[in-house]
């Protein structure tokens, strides 16, 4: 028996470039049925998603600066402000990987802080895209996220060279030391991997394989697997 109510921990996601409006609306209905608390949709579908889950406790999230992170701060802020105005309540922004690797730490911190400042009252996660970072860059990025006032550090977009690893989740959890939370995302497609991420310290899981994960978790909870 796991100690987690897994649907509560999952950000149920559809961010494929070929995802259609029908896919987004299906995601919303799945969230209602399986009691996911957060969904992630492409920014162009925020209106449809907000309408589809109206009257529930489900929060709609969108990515910012996705998936490369190299947008200007002004562009990320504009994305964030518009999304919140349309009803989004969770924002996952991609860190400026290039500026981070260039050593422009104040730029990176301010980039995050401006989004947080412009959209108070919603949840902010910052995607590090760990597959491109050294161990020290991961630690530095975590510290910058804390200083900028965001709520979470997140491993990956799912569009990089690799996704979440248990080792990265542990490193991030250790570095933030309870000051912010940790989201694992990218390549998490089954219950075994989900469990490993949770045990490593992940507070949330981002995945498009939510239904398969929950189904396996339920079978194991009931002893039928």
Secondary structure, 3 states (H helix, E strand, C coil): CCCCCHHHHEEEEECCCCCCHHHHHHHHHHHHHHCCCEEEECHHHHHHHHHHCCCCCCEEEEEECCCCCCCCHHHHHHHHHHHHHCCCCEEEEECCHHHHHCCCHHHHHHHHHHHHHHCCCCEEEEECCHHHCCHHHHHHHHHHHHHHCCCEEECCCCCCCCCCCHHHHHHHHHHHCCCCEEEEECCCCCHHHHHHHHHHCCCEEEECCHHHHHHHHHHHHHCCC
